[in-house]
Amino acid sequence: NAGVTQTPKFRILKIGQSMTLQCTQDMNHNYMYWYRQDPGMGLKLIYYSVGAGITDKGEVPNGYNVSRSTTEDFPLRLELAAPSQTSVYFCASRLAGGGNSPLHFGNGTRLTVT
Amino acid sequence: DQQVKQNSPSLSVQEGRISILNCDYTNSMFDYFLWYKKYPAEGPTFLISISSIKDKNEDGRFTVFLNKSAKHLSLHIVPSQPGDSAVYFCAASEAAGNKLTFGGGTRVLVKP
């Protein structure tokens, strides 16, 4: 059981470039999330999805886009990379909403924009 | 507006002693609280949780205490072990909420 898989593990982008961070889960979870963690900081929610075809903004959505065409996949798109998007990005999933359904995280994608 | 705060960015403790991590929140609609543990180069992993109808939940060496009136929770690790050295995140959720709100984390170092 792979859980939540994120690719790539590392990436360096030049300012203005675009890329897609991939996330897939094999637990048949309905809910999926993208968080970013800046150095020394906590996790901030970028976007989330409660099921295929449904997405919603989190705290810091500017500069990002998402789609959820299948239950398994939740890619995060950066269109015009900026240095402020240098961060570690974590994808997570859980079976249901509500507090008593813990998140399962991937191992992250470390992105540097120069 | 930080709804979940961990005011101690780091904590150093001797092996075998107690580690106490603190977390404060401002949103009175939060109904469920979770602690996550994170090692370098890995994603956070779920550790323990507590519902607002309880004031204590215990799982082995880990105990979480909730004081709703003070909007405060704490995680106790007894006894602390070197493998507990990690960053610990407090998180909170509303009862029917879709989102988890995280604190800034506390880095724990357990010295042998």
Interface residues (C-beta under 8 A of the other chain):
Chain A: V4 Y31 Y33 Y35 G40 M41 G42 L43 K44 L45 Y48 V50 D56 G58 F90 A92 G97 G98 G99 N100 P102 L103 H104 F105 G106 N107 G108
Chain B: V4 Q6 P9 D31 Y32 F33 L34 Y36 A41 E42 G43 P44 T45 F46 S49 S51 F89 A92 S93 E94 A95 A96 G97 N98 K99 L100 T101 F102 G103 G104 G105
